[in-house]
Amino acid sequence: MSDTGPTADIYSAIQQQLGLKLEMRKAPVETLIVDRGEKEPIGN
């Protein structure tokens, strides 16, 4: 994390306004990929 630029402003705002501290970590994340979606007609 850099201490300069727009991202530093976001991290500071989150910490000051919400009292939260963001930390970088690596962790497995479950991911769902939707390849295609089709809309089926619904009768009234």
Full PDB file with SEQRES, HELIX, SHEET, SSBOND, CRYST1, ORIGX, SCALE, CONECT and MASTER records, all heavy atoms in Angstrom:
SEQRES   1 A   44  MET SER ASP THR GLY PRO THR ALA ASP ILE TYR SER ALA          
SEQRES   2 A   44  ILE GLN GLN GLN LEU GLY LEU LYS LEU GLU MET ARG LYS          
SEQRES   3 A   44  ALA PRO VAL GLU THR LEU ILE VAL ASP ARG GLY GLU LYS          
SEQRES   4 A   44  GLU PRO ILE GLY ASN                                          
HELIX    1 AA1 PRO A    6  ALA A   13  1                                   8    
HELIX    2 AA2 ILE A   14  LEU A   18  3                                   5    
CRYST1    1.000    1.000    1.000  90.00  90.00  90.00 P 1           1          
ORIGX1      1.000000  0.000000  0.000000        0.00000                         
ORIGX2      0.000000  1.000000  0.000000        0.00000                         
ORIGX3      0.000000  0.000000  1.000000        0.00000                         
SCALE1      1.000000  0.000000  0.000000        0.00000                         
SCALE2      0.000000  1.000000  0.000000        0.00000                         
SCALE3      0.000000  0.000000  1.000000        0.00000                         
ATOM      1  N   MET A   1       0.834  -1.184   0.000  1.00  0.00           N  
ATOM      2  CA  MET A   1       0.000   0.000   0.000  1.00  0.00           C  
ATOM      3  C   MET A   1       0.875   1.244   0.000  1.00  0.00           C  
ATOM      4  O   MET A   1       1.803   1.363   0.763  1.00  0.00           O  
ATOM      5  CB  MET A   1      -0.857  -0.021   1.266  1.00  0.00           C  
ATOM      6  CG  MET A   1      -2.292   0.053   0.991  1.00  0.00           C  
ATOM      7  SD  MET A   1      -3.368   0.030   2.461  1.00  0.00           S  
ATOM      8  CE  MET A   1      -2.531  -0.874   3.694  1.00  0.00           C  
ATOM      9  N   SER A   2       0.514   2.178  -0.832  1.00  0.00           N  
ATOM     10  CA  SER A   2       1.266   3.426  -0.917  1.00  0.00           C  
ATOM     11  C   SER A   2       0.646   4.462   0.013  1.00  0.00           C  
ATOM     12  O   SER A   2      -0.543   4.460   0.260  1.00  0.00           O  
ATOM     13  CB  SER A   2       1.232   3.923  -2.358  1.00  0.00           C  
ATOM     14  OG  SER A   2       1.807   5.188  -2.443  1.00  0.00           O  
ATOM     15  N   ASP A   3       1.480   5.360   0.542  1.00  0.00           N  
ATOM     16  CA  ASP A   3       0.978   6.412   1.433  1.00  0.00           C  
ATOM     17  C   ASP A   3       0.676   7.700   0.682  1.00  0.00           C  
ATOM     18  O   ASP A   3       0.499   8.744   1.290  1.00  0.00           O  
ATOM     19  CB  ASP A   3       1.998   6.689   2.543  1.00  0.00           C  
ATOM     20  CG  ASP A   3       2.051   5.556   3.551  1.00  0.00           C  
ATOM     21  OD1 ASP A   3       1.128   4.718   3.541  1.00  0.00           O  
ATOM     22  OD2 ASP A   3       3.002   5.509   4.336  1.00  0.00           O  
ATOM     23  N   THR A   4       0.647   7.633  -0.640  1.00  0.00           N  
ATOM     24  CA  THR A   4       0.348   8.831  -1.427  1.00  0.00           C  
ATOM     25  C   THR A   4      -0.684   8.508  -2.486  1.00  0.00           C  
ATOM     26  O   THR A   4      -0.882   7.366  -2.845  1.00  0.00           O  
ATOM     27  CB  THR A   4       1.618   9.371  -2.120  1.00  0.00           C  
ATOM     28  OG1 THR A   4       2.117   8.348  -2.990  1.00  0.00           O  
ATOM     29  CG2 THR A   4       2.683   9.764  -1.123  1.00  0.00           C  
ATOM     30  N   GLY A   5      -1.342   9.530  -2.977  1.00  0.00           N  
ATOM     31  CA  GLY A   5      -2.288   9.346  -4.064  1.00  0.00           C  
ATOM     32  C   GLY A   5      -3.699   9.072  -3.587  1.00  0.00           C  
ATOM     33  O   GLY A   5      -3.988   9.055  -2.401  1.00  0.00           O  
ATOM     34  N   PRO A   6      -4.591   8.857  -4.547  1.00  0.00           N  
ATOM     35  CA  PRO A   6      -6.011   8.671  -4.238  1.00  0.00           C  
ATOM     36  C   PRO A   6      -6.289   7.456  -3.348  1.00  0.00           C  
ATOM     37  O   PRO A   6      -7.180   7.498  -2.512  1.00  0.00           O  
ATOM     38  CB  PRO A   6      -6.659   8.488  -5.606  1.00  0.00           C  
ATOM     39  CG  PRO A   6      -5.666   8.911  -6.599  1.00  0.00           C  
ATOM     40  CD  PRO A   6      -4.327   8.843  -5.961  1.00  0.00           C  
ATOM     41  N   THR A   7      -5.541   6.373  -3.533  1.00  0.00           N  
ATOM     42  CA  THR A   7      -5.801   5.183  -2.716  1.00  0.00           C  
ATOM     43  C   THR A   7      -5.495   5.445  -1.251  1.00  0.00           C  
ATOM     44  O   THR A   7      -6.196   4.953  -0.374  1.00  0.00           O  
ATOM     45  CB  THR A   7      -5.008   3.966  -3.210  1.00  0.00           C  
ATOM     46  OG1 THR A   7      -3.622   4.295  -3.270  1.00  0.00           O  
ATOM     47  CG2 THR A   7      -5.484   3.512  -4.575  1.00  0.00           C  
ATOM     48  N   ALA A   8      -4.483   6.230  -0.977  1.00  0.00           N  
ATOM     49  CA  ALA A   8      -4.164   6.567   0.418  1.00  0.00           C  
ATOM     50  C   ALA A   8      -5.312   7.357   1.032  1.00  0.00           C  
ATOM     51  O   ALA A   8      -5.651   7.163   2.194  1.00  0.00           O  
ATOM     52  CB  ALA A   8      -2.863   7.356   0.490  1.00  0.00           C  
ATOM     53  N   ASP A   9      -5.938   8.225   0.243  1.00  0.00           N  
ATOM     54  CA  ASP A   9      -7.084   8.997   0.723  1.00  0.00           C  
ATOM     55  C   ASP A   9      -8.246   8.088   1.083  1.00  0.00           C  
ATOM     56  O   ASP A   9      -8.935   8.295   2.080  1.00  0.00           O  
ATOM     57  CB  ASP A   9      -7.529  10.007  -0.335  1.00  0.00           C  
ATOM     58  CG  ASP A   9      -6.474  11.089  -0.583  1.00  0.00           C  
ATOM     59  OD1 ASP A   9      -5.637  11.324   0.318  1.00  0.00           O  
ATOM     60  OD2 ASP A   9      -6.493  11.683  -1.665  1.00  0.00           O  
ATOM     61  N   ILE A  10      -8.473   7.067   0.276  1.00  0.00           N  
ATOM     62  CA  ILE A  10      -9.570   6.128   0.535  1.00  0.00           C  
ATOM     63  C   ILE A  10      -9.307   5.360   1.830  1.00  0.00           C  
ATOM     64  O   ILE A  10     -10.191   5.226   2.675  1.00  0.00           O  
ATOM     65  CB  ILE A  10      -9.752   5.161  -0.655  1.00  0.00           C  
ATOM     66  CG1 ILE A  10     -10.267   5.928  -1.862  1.00  0.00           C  
ATOM     67  CG2 ILE A  10     -10.696   4.025  -0.297  1.00  0.00           C  
ATOM     68  CD1 ILE A  10     -10.233   5.147  -3.157  1.00  0.00           C  
ATOM     69  N   TYR A  11      -8.099   4.844   1.988  1.00  0.00           N  
ATOM     70  CA  TYR A  11      -7.758   4.105   3.209  1.00  0.00           C  
ATOM     71  C   TYR A  11      -7.870   4.995   4.445  1.00  0.00           C  
ATOM     72  O   TYR A  11      -8.397   4.579   5.473  1.00  0.00           O  
ATOM     73  CB  TYR A  11      -6.339   3.511   3.111  1.00  0.00           C  
ATOM     74  CG  TYR A  11      -6.265   2.319   2.186  1.00  0.00           C  
ATOM     75  CD1 TYR A  11      -5.749   2.436   0.904  1.00  0.00           C  
ATOM     76  CD2 TYR A  11      -6.720   1.066   2.602  1.00  0.00           C  
ATOM     77  CE1 TYR A  11      -5.683   1.342   0.053  1.00  0.00           C  
ATOM     78  CE2 TYR A  11      -6.660  -0.035   1.757  1.00  0.00           C  
ATOM     79  CZ  TYR A  11      -6.140   0.112   0.495  1.00  0.00           C  
ATOM     80  OH  TYR A  11      -6.076  -0.975  -0.346  1.00  0.00           O  
ATOM     81  N   SER A  12      -7.421   6.232   4.331  1.00  0.00           N  
ATOM     82  CA  SER A  12      -7.510   7.172   5.451  1.00  0.00           C  
ATOM     83  C   SER A  12      -8.962   7.481   5.789  1.00  0.00           C  
ATOM     84  O   SER A  12      -9.338   7.518   6.961  1.00  0.00           O  
ATOM     85  CB  SER A  12      -6.781   8.476   5.117  1.00  0.00           C  
ATOM     86  OG  SER A  12      -5.410   8.235   4.931  1.00  0.00           O  
ATOM     87  N   ALA A  13      -9.785   7.698   4.767  1.00  0.00           N  
ATOM     88  CA  ALA A  13     -11.193   8.021   4.989  1.00  0.00           C  
ATOM     89  C   ALA A  13     -11.916   6.860   5.669  1.00  0.00           C  
ATOM     90  O   ALA A  13     -12.701   7.068   6.601  1.00  0.00           O  
ATOM     91  CB  ALA A  13     -11.871   8.362   3.669  1.00  0.00           C  
ATOM     92  N   ILE A  14     -11.644   5.648   5.242  1.00  0.00           N  
ATOM     93  CA  ILE A  14     -12.280   4.474   5.858  1.00  0.00           C  
ATOM     94  C   ILE A  14     -11.876   4.351   7.319  1.00  0.00           C  
ATOM     95  O   ILE A  14     -12.709   4.084   8.184  1.00  0.00           O  
ATOM     96  CB  ILE A  14     -11.933   3.195   5.068  1.00  0.00           C  
ATOM     97  CG1 ILE A  14     -12.651   3.211   3.722  1.00  0.00           C  
ATOM     98  CG2 ILE A  14     -12.316   1.944   5.852  1.00  0.00           C  
ATOM     99  CD1 ILE A  14     -12.254   2.091   2.787  1.00  0.00           C  
ATOM    100  N   GLN A  15     -10.605   4.582   7.590  1.00  0.00           N  
ATOM    101  CA  GLN A  15     -10.132   4.477   8.975  1.00  0.00           C  
ATOM    102  C   GLN A  15     -10.693   5.606   9.844  1.00  0.00           C  
ATOM    103  O   GLN A  15     -11.170   5.366  10.947  1.00  0.00           O  
ATOM    104  CB  GLN A  15      -8.613   4.478   9.029  1.00  0.00           C  
ATOM    105  CG  GLN A  15      -8.084   4.186  10.415  1.00  0.00           C  
ATOM    106  CD  GLN A  15      -6.593   3.869  10.415  1.00  0.00           C  
ATOM    107  OE1 GLN A  15      -5.935   3.943   9.391  1.00  0.00           O  
ATOM    108  NE2 GLN A  15      -6.078   3.507  11.562  1.00  0.00           N  
ATOM    109  N   GLN A  16     -10.697   6.833   9.349  1.00  0.00           N  
ATOM    110  CA  GLN A  16     -11.147   7.973  10.143  1.00  0.00           C  
ATOM    111  C   GLN A  16     -12.662   7.993  10.320  1.00  0.00           C  
ATOM    112  O   GLN A  16     -13.168   8.238  11.414  1.00  0.00           O  
ATOM    113  CB  GLN A  16     -10.692   9.285   9.489  1.00  0.00           C  
ATOM    114  CG  GLN A  16      -9.202   9.493   9.574  1.00  0.00           C  
ATOM    115  CD  GLN A  16      -8.735  10.682   8.754  1.00  0.00           C  
ATOM    116  OE1 GLN A  16      -9.529  11.367   8.112  1.00  0.00           O  
ATOM    117  NE2 GLN A  16      -7.422  10.937   8.773  1.00  0.00           N  
ATOM    118  N   GLN A  17     -13.403   7.732   9.245  1.00  0.00           N  
ATOM    119  CA  GLN A  17     -14.855   7.874   9.301  1.00  0.00           C  
ATOM    120  C   GLN A  17     -15.561   6.630   9.839  1.00  0.00           C  
ATOM    121  O   GLN A  17     -16.588   6.738  10.493  1.00  0.00           O  
ATOM    122  CB  GLN A  17     -15.399   8.210   7.910  1.00  0.00           C  
ATOM    123  CG  GLN A  17     -14.932   9.576   7.439  1.00  0.00           C  
ATOM    124  CD  GLN A  17     -15.410   9.894   6.032  1.00  0.00           C  
ATOM    125  OE1 GLN A  17     -16.326   9.274   5.525  1.00  0.00           O  
ATOM    126  NE2 GLN A  17     -14.769  10.868   5.399  1.00  0.00           N  
ATOM    127  N   LEU A  18     -15.014   5.455   9.556  1.00  0.00           N  
ATOM    128  CA  LEU A  18     -15.670   4.219   9.982  1.00  0.00           C  
ATOM    129  C   LEU A  18     -14.936   3.498  11.099  1.00  0.00           C  
ATOM    130  O   LEU A  18     -15.456   2.547  11.673  1.00  0.00           O  
ATOM    131  CB  LEU A  18     -15.823   3.271   8.777  1.00  0.00           C  
ATOM    132  CG  LEU A  18     -16.610   3.828   7.590  1.00  0.00           C  
ATOM    133  CD1 LEU A  18     -16.601   2.842   6.448  1.00  0.00           C  
ATOM    134  CD2 LEU A  18     -18.029   4.161   8.006  1.00  0.00           C  
ATOM    135  N   GLY A  19     -13.709   3.913  11.367  1.00  0.00           N  
ATOM    136  CA  GLY A  19     -12.923   3.257  12.408  1.00  0.00           C  
ATOM    137  C   GLY A  19     -12.425   1.881  11.997  1.00  0.00           C  
ATOM    138  O   GLY A  19     -12.118   1.047  12.838  1.00  0.00           O  
ATOM    139  N   LEU A  20     -12.336   1.641  10.682  1.00  0.00           N  
ATOM    140  CA  LEU A  20     -11.880   0.344  10.182  1.00  0.00           C  
ATOM    141  C   LEU A  20     -10.472   0.470   9.618  1.00  0.00           C  
ATOM    142  O   LEU A  20     -10.117   1.477   9.031  1.00  0.00           O  
ATOM    143  CB  LEU A  20     -12.813  -0.151   9.077  1.00  0.00           C  
ATOM    144  CG  LEU A  20     -14.282  -0.331   9.454  1.00  0.00           C  
ATOM    145  CD1 LEU A  20     -15.087  -0.691   8.222  1.00  0.00           C  
ATOM    146  CD2 LEU A  20     -14.429  -1.398  10.522  1.00  0.00           C  
ATOM    147  N   LYS A  21      -9.688  -0.570   9.804  1.00  0.00           N  
ATOM    148  CA  LYS A  21      -8.338  -0.585   9.252  1.00  0.00           C  
ATOM    149  C   LYS A  21      -8.265  -1.713   8.231  1.00  0.00           C  
ATOM    150  O   LYS A  21      -8.584  -2.859   8.535  1.00  0.00           O  
ATOM    151  CB  LYS A  21      -7.308  -0.822  10.354  1.00  0.00           C  
ATOM    152  CG  LYS A  21      -5.884  -0.797   9.848  1.00  0.00           C  
ATOM    153  CD  LYS A  21      -4.889  -0.965  10.966  1.00  0.00           C  
ATOM    154  CE  LYS A  21      -3.477  -0.950  10.446  1.00  0.00           C  
ATOM    155  NZ  LYS A  21      -2.494  -1.181  11.500  1.00  0.00           N  
ATOM    156  N   LEU A  22      -7.876  -1.369   7.011  1.00  0.00           N  
ATOM    157  CA  LEU A  22      -7.757  -2.365   5.956  1.00  0.00           C  
ATOM    158  C   LEU A  22      -6.333  -2.905   5.927  1.00  0.00           C  
ATOM    159  O   LEU A  22      -5.375  -2.147   5.998  1.00  0.00           O  
ATOM    160  CB  LEU A  22      -8.101  -1.745   4.602  1.00  0.00           C  
ATOM    161  CG  LEU A  22      -9.503  -1.154   4.472  1.00  0.00           C  
ATOM    162  CD1 LEU A  22      -9.681  -0.551   3.079  1.00  0.00           C  
ATOM    163  CD2 LEU A  22     -10.555  -2.207   4.722  1.00  0.00           C  
ATOM    164  N   GLU A  23      -6.227  -4.218   5.836  1.00  0.00           N  
ATOM    165  CA  GLU A  23      -4.919  -4.865   5.751  1.00  0.00           C  
ATOM    166  C   GLU A  23      -4.903  -5.779   4.533  1.00  0.00           C  
ATOM    167  O   GLU A  23      -5.885  -6.464   4.265  1.00  0.00           O  
ATOM    168  CB  GLU A  23      -4.655  -5.710   7.005  1.00  0.00           C  
ATOM    169  CG  GLU A  23      -4.601  -4.923   8.283  1.00  0.00           C  
ATOM    170  CD  GLU A  23      -4.402  -5.826   9.492  1.00  0.00           C  
ATOM    171  OE1 GLU A  23      -4.446  -7.049   9.349  1.00  0.00           O  
ATOM    172  OE2 GLU A  23      -4.201  -5.268  10.583  1.00  0.00           O  
ATOM    173  N   MET A  24      -3.781  -5.783   3.826  1.00  0.00           N  
ATOM    174  CA  MET A  24      -3.648  -6.675   2.686  1.00  0.00           C  
ATOM    175  C   MET A  24      -3.309  -8.076   3.178  1.00  0.00           C  
ATOM    176  O   MET A  24      -2.449  -8.248   4.044  1.00  0.00           O  
ATOM    177  CB  MET A  24      -2.563  -6.185   1.739  1.00  0.00           C  
ATOM    178  CG  MET A  24      -2.982  -4.977   0.951  1.00  0.00           C  
ATOM    179  SD  MET A  24      -2.092  -4.725  -0.591  1.00  0.00           S  
ATOM    180  CE  MET A  24      -0.433  -4.463  -0.049  1.00  0.00           C  
ATOM    181  N   ARG A  25      -4.029  -9.052   2.637  1.00  0.00           N  
ATOM    182  CA  ARG A  25      -3.777 -10.459   2.953  1.00  0.00           C  
ATOM    183  C   ARG A  25      -4.079 -11.296   1.727  1.00  0.00           C  
ATOM    184  O   ARG A  25      -4.891 -10.928   0.895  1.00  0.00           O  
ATOM    185  CB  ARG A  25      -4.685 -10.939   4.091  1.00  0.00           C  
ATOM    186  CG  ARG A  25      -4.384 -10.306   5.399  1.00  0.00           C  
ATOM    187  CD  ARG A  25      -5.150 -10.987   6.474  1.00  0.00           C  
ATOM    188  NE  ARG A  25      -4.887 -10.307   7.741  1.00  0.00           N  
ATOM    189  CZ  ARG A  25      -5.407 -10.673   8.867  1.00  0.00           C  
ATOM    190  NH1 ARG A  25      -6.226 -11.696   8.922  1.00  0.00           N  
ATOM    191  NH2 ARG A  25      -5.127 -10.025   9.974  1.00  0.00           N  
ATOM    192  N   LYS A  26      -3.439 -12.433   1.656  1.00  0.00           N  
ATOM    193  CA  LYS A  26      -3.746 -13.388   0.606  1.00  0.00           C  
ATOM    194  C   LYS A  26      -4.553 -14.506   1.236  1.00  0.00           C  
ATOM    195  O   LYS A  26      -4.180 -15.055   2.264  1.00  0.00           O  
ATOM    196  CB  LYS A  26      -2.473 -13.945  -0.021  1.00  0.00           C  
ATOM    197  CG  LYS A  26      -1.752 -12.943  -0.878  1.00  0.00           C  
ATOM    198  CD  LYS A  26      -0.634 -13.588  -1.635  1.00  0.00           C  
ATOM    199  CE  LYS A  26       0.033 -12.563  -2.538  1.00  0.00           C  
ATOM    200  NZ  LYS A  26       1.023 -13.195  -3.411  1.00  0.00           N  
ATOM    201  N   ALA A  27      -5.682 -14.819   0.601  1.00  0.00           N  
ATOM    202  CA  ALA A  27      -6.549 -15.874   1.098  1.00  0.00           C  
ATOM    203  C   ALA A  27      -7.315 -16.464  -0.077  1.00  0.00           C  
ATOM    204  O   ALA A  27      -7.575 -15.779  -1.062  1.00  0.00           O  
ATOM    205  CB  ALA A  27      -7.518 -15.321   2.140  1.00  0.00           C  
ATOM    206  N   PRO A  28      -7.678 -17.732   0.035  1.00  0.00           N  
ATOM    207  CA  PRO A  28      -8.481 -18.319  -1.036  1.00  0.00           C  
ATOM    208  C   PRO A  28      -9.873 -17.684  -1.067  1.00  0.00           C  
ATOM    209  O   PRO A  28     -10.442 -17.367  -0.023  1.00  0.00           O  
ATOM    210  CB  PRO A  28      -8.562 -19.803  -0.661  1.00  0.00           C  
ATOM    211  CG  PRO A  28      -8.211 -19.871   0.785  1.00  0.00           C  
ATOM    212  CD  PRO A  28      -7.368 -18.679   1.096  1.00  0.00           C  
ATOM    213  N   VAL A  29     -10.385 -17.472  -2.265  1.00  0.00           N  
ATOM    214  CA  VAL A  29     -11.694 -16.855  -2.439  1.00  0.00           C  
ATOM    215  C   VAL A  29     -12.531 -17.758  -3.335  1.00  0.00           C  
ATOM    216  O   VAL A  29     -12.087 -18.168  -4.410  1.00  0.00           O  
ATOM    217  CB  VAL A  29     -11.562 -15.455  -3.090  1.00  0.00           C  
ATOM    218  CG1 VAL A  29     -12.921 -14.845  -3.349  1.00  0.00           C  
ATOM    219  CG2 VAL A  29     -10.716 -14.552  -2.221  1.00  0.00           C  
ATOM    220  N   GLU A  30     -13.745 -18.075  -2.877  1.00  0.00           N  
ATOM    221  CA  GLU A  30     -14.638 -18.881  -3.685  1.00  0.00           C  
ATOM    222  C   GLU A  30     -15.191 -18.008  -4.804  1.00  0.00           C  
ATOM    223  O   GLU A  30     -15.635 -16.883  -4.578  1.00  0.00           O  
ATOM    224  CB  GLU A  30     -15.779 -19.409  -2.826  1.00  0.00           C  
ATOM    225  CG  GLU A  30     -16.634 -20.427  -3.533  1.00  0.00           C  
ATOM    226  CD  GLU A  30     -17.636 -21.070  -2.606  1.00  0.00           C  
ATOM    227  OE1 GLU A  30     -17.318 -21.273  -1.425  1.00  0.00           O  
ATOM    228  OE2 GLU A  30     -18.739 -21.360  -3.078  1.00  0.00           O  
ATOM    229  N   THR A  31     -15.152 -18.526  -6.034  1.00  0.00           N  
ATOM    230  CA  THR A  31     -15.567 -17.754  -7.198  1.00  0.00           C  
ATOM    231  C   THR A  31     -16.620 -18.519  -7.988  1.00  0.00           C  
ATOM    232  O   THR A  31     -16.488 -19.717  -8.200  1.00  0.00           O  
ATOM    233  CB  THR A  31     -14.355 -17.481  -8.120  1.00  0.00           C  
ATOM    234  OG1 THR A  31     -13.339 -16.854  -7.356  1.00  0.00           O  
ATOM    235  CG2 THR A  31     -14.729 -16.588  -9.277  1.00  0.00           C  
ATOM    236  N   LEU A  32     -17.649 -17.824  -8.411  1.00  0.00           N  
ATOM    237  CA  LEU A  32     -18.689 -18.401  -9.260  1.00  0.00           C  
ATOM    238  C   LEU A  32     -18.676 -17.646 -10.582  1.00  0.00           C  
ATOM    239  O   LEU A  32     -18.776 -16.424 -10.611  1.00  0.00           O  
ATOM    240  CB  LEU A  32     -20.062 -18.264  -8.601  1.00  0.00           C  
ATOM    241  CG  LEU A  32     -21.250 -18.700  -9.445  1.00  0.00           C  
ATOM    242  CD1 LEU A  32     -21.210 -20.198  -9.684  1.00  0.00           C  
ATOM    243  CD2 LEU A  32     -22.547 -18.307  -8.767  1.00  0.00           C  
ATOM    244  N   ILE A  33     -18.522 -18.389 -11.671  1.00  0.00           N  
ATOM    245  CA  ILE A  33     -18.479 -17.774 -12.994  1.00  0.00           C  
ATOM    246  C   ILE A  33     -19.734 -18.186 -13.748  1.00  0.00           C  
ATOM    247  O   ILE A  33     -20.011 -19.370 -13.917  1.00  0.00           O  
ATOM    248  CB  ILE A  33     -17.217 -18.209 -13.774  1.00  0.00           C  
ATOM    249  CG1 ILE A  33     -15.978 -17.753 -13.022  1.00  0.00           C  
ATOM    250  CG2 ILE A  33     -17.252 -17.652 -15.192  1.00  0.00           C  
ATOM    251  CD1 ILE A  33     -14.682 -18.260 -13.603  1.00  0.00           C  
ATOM    252  N   VAL A  34     -20.514 -17.202 -14.192  1.00  0.00           N  
ATOM    253  CA  VAL A  34     -21.700 -17.456 -15.000  1.00  0.00           C  
ATOM    254  C   VAL A  34     -21.296 -17.246 -16.447  1.00  0.00           C  
ATOM    255  O   VAL A  34     -20.929 -16.148 -16.847  1.00  0.00           O  
ATOM    256  CB  VAL A  34     -22.851 -16.507 -14.611  1.00  0.00           C  
ATOM    257  CG1 VAL A  34     -24.060 -16.748 -15.500  1.00  0.00           C  
ATOM    258  CG2 VAL A  34     -23.200 -16.679 -13.141  1.00  0.00           C  
ATOM    259  N   ASP A  35     -21.341 -18.328 -17.221  1.00  0.00           N  
ATOM    260  CA  ASP A  35     -20.914 -18.282 -18.615  1.00  0.00           C  
ATOM    261  C   ASP A  35     -21.992 -17.693 -19.514  1.00  0.00           C  
ATOM    262  O   ASP A  35     -21.713 -16.973 -20.457  1.00  0.00           O  
ATOM    263  CB  ASP A  35     -20.544 -19.690 -19.068  1.00  0.00           C  
ATOM    264  CG  ASP A  35     -19.783 -19.708 -20.371  1.00  0.00           C  
ATOM    265  OD1 ASP A  35     -19.210 -18.680 -20.738  1.00  0.00           O  
ATOM    266  OD2 ASP A  35     -19.762 -20.773 -21.011  1.00  0.00           O  
ATOM    267  N   ARG A  36     -23.265 -17.991 -19.199  1.00  0.00           N  
ATOM    268  CA  ARG A  36     -24.346 -17.494 -20.039  1.00  0.00           C  
ATOM    269  C   ARG A  36     -25.647 -17.560 -19.253  1.00  0.00           C  
ATOM    270  O   ARG A  36     -25.826 -18.432 -18.429  1.00  0.00           O  
ATOM    271  CB  ARG A  36     -24.461 -18.352 -21.293  1.00  0.00           C  
ATOM    272  CG  ARG A  36     -25.587 -17.934 -22.206  1.00  0.00           C  
ATOM    273  CD  ARG A  36     -25.610 -18.635 -23.542  1.00  0.00           C  
ATOM    274  NE  ARG A  36     -25.479 -20.080 -23.433  1.00  0.00           N  
ATOM    275  CZ  ARG A  36     -25.824 -20.933 -24.388  1.00  0.00           C  
ATOM    276  NH1 ARG A  36     -26.336 -20.483 -25.507  1.00  0.00           N  
ATOM    277  NH2 ARG A  36     -25.654 -22.214 -24.245  1.00  0.00           N  
ATOM    278  N   GLY A  37     -26.534 -16.636 -19.530  1.00  0.00           N  
ATOM    279  CA  GLY A  37     -27.850 -16.649 -18.918  1.00  0.00           C  
ATOM    280  C   GLY A  37     -28.923 -16.486 -19.973  1.00  0.00           C  
ATOM    281  O   GLY A  37     -28.738 -15.758 -20.940  1.00  0.00           O  
ATOM    282  N   GLU A  38     -30.018 -17.204 -19.802  1.00  0.00           N  
ATOM    283  CA  GLU A  38     -31.125 -17.089 -20.745  1.00  0.00           C  
ATOM    284  C   GLU A  38     -32.395 -16.799 -19.971  1.00  0.00           C  
ATOM    285  O   GLU A  38     -32.649 -17.373 -18.925  1.00  0.00           O  
ATOM    286  CB  GLU A  38     -31.276 -18.386 -21.548  1.00  0.00           C  
ATOM    287  CG  GLU A  38     -30.099 -18.671 -22.444  1.00  0.00           C  
ATOM    288  CD  GLU A  38     -30.281 -19.939 -23.256  1.00  0.00           C  
ATOM    289  OE1 GLU A  38     -31.427 -20.436 -23.352  1.00  0.00           O  
ATOM    290  OE2 GLU A  38     -29.279 -20.430 -23.797  1.00  0.00           O  
ATOM    291  N   LYS A  39     -33.182 -15.894 -20.506  1.00  0.00           N  
ATOM    292  CA  LYS A  39     -34.434 -15.520 -19.862  1.00  0.00           C  
ATOM    293  C   LYS A  39     -35.574 -16.347 -20.462  1.00  0.00           C  
ATOM    294  O   LYS A  39     -35.749 -16.364 -21.677  1.00  0.00           O  
ATOM    295  CB  LYS A  39     -34.699 -14.022 -20.057  1.00  0.00           C  
ATOM    296  CG  LYS A  39     -35.920 -13.523 -19.352  1.00  0.00           C  
ATOM    297  CD  LYS A  39     -36.050 -12.024 -19.531  1.00  0.00           C  
ATOM    298  CE  LYS A  39     -37.287 -11.519 -18.826  1.00  0.00           C  
ATOM    299  NZ  LYS A  39     -37.459 -10.086 -18.982  1.00  0.00           N  
ATOM    300  N   GLU A  40     -36.301 -17.037 -19.583  1.00  0.00           N  
ATOM    301  CA  GLU A  40     -37.436 -17.827 -20.059  1.00  0.00           C  
ATOM    302  C   GLU A  40     -38.711 -17.019 -19.838  1.00  0.00           C  
ATOM    303  O   GLU A  40     -38.867 -16.373 -18.808  1.00  0.00           O  
ATOM    304  CB  GLU A  40     -37.519 -19.137 -19.282  1.00  0.00           C  
ATOM    305  CG  GLU A  40     -36.346 -20.059 -19.544  1.00  0.00           C  
ATOM    306  CD  GLU A  40     -36.505 -21.400 -18.865  1.00  0.00           C  
ATOM    307  OE1 GLU A  40     -37.643 -21.791 -18.565  1.00  0.00           O  
ATOM    308  OE2 GLU A  40     -35.476 -22.051 -18.648  1.00  0.00           O  
ATOM    309  N   PRO A  41     -39.634 -17.061 -20.810  1.00  0.00           N  
ATOM    310  CA  PRO A  41     -40.879 -16.318 -20.632  1.00  0.00           C  
ATOM    311  C   PRO A  41     -41.715 -16.868 -19.483  1.00  0.00           C  
ATOM    312  O   PRO A  41     -41.752 -18.074 -19.263  1.00  0.00           O  
ATOM    313  CB  PRO A  41     -41.597 -16.490 -21.971  1.00  0.00           C  
ATOM    314  CG  PRO A  41     -40.899 -17.585 -22.683  1.00  0.00           C  
ATOM    315  CD  PRO A  41     -39.560 -17.769 -22.057  1.00  0.00           C  
ATOM    316  N   ILE A  42     -42.327 -15.974 -18.722  1.00  0.00           N  
ATOM    317  CA  ILE A  42     -43.173 -16.361 -17.592  1.00  0.00           C  
ATOM    318  C   ILE A  42     -44.600 -15.948 -17.937  1.00  0.00           C  
ATOM    319  O   ILE A  42     -44.865 -14.802 -18.295  1.00  0.00           O  
ATOM    320  CB  ILE A  42     -42.709 -15.667 -16.303  1.00  0.00           C  
ATOM    321  CG1 ILE A  42     -41.287 -16.064 -15.980  1.00  0.00           C  
ATOM    322  CG2 ILE A  42     -43.657 -15.990 -15.167  1.00  0.00           C  
ATOM    323  CD1 ILE A  42     -40.690 -15.344 -14.812  1.00  0.00           C  
ATOM    324  N   GLY A  43     -45.543 -16.894 -17.845  1.00  0.00           N  
ATOM    325  CA  GLY A  43     -46.935 -16.591 -18.154  1.00  0.00           C  
ATOM    326  C   GLY A  43     -47.572 -15.702 -17.114  1.00  0.00           C  
ATOM    327  O   GLY A  43     -47.214 -15.724 -15.941  1.00  0.00           O  
ATOM    328  N   ASN A  44     -48.529 -14.893 -17.525  1.00  0.00           N  
ATOM    329  CA  ASN A  44     -49.216 -13.981 -16.594  1.00  0.00           C  
ATOM    330  C   ASN A  44     -50.316 -14.685 -15.885  1.00  0.00           C  
ATOM    331  O   ASN A  44     -51.208 -15.238 -16.262  1.00  0.00           O  
ATOM    332  CB  ASN A  44     -49.758 -12.747 -17.348  1.00  0.00           C  
ATOM    333  CG  ASN A  44     -48.598 -11.876 -17.818  1.00  0.00           C  
ATOM    334  OD1 ASN A  44     -47.517 -11.942 -17.262  1.00  0.00           O  
ATOM    335  ND2 ASN A  44     -48.832 -11.084 -18.837  1.00  0.00           N  
TER     336      ASN A  44                                                      
MASTER        0    0    0    2    0    0    0    6  335    1    0    4          
END                                                                             
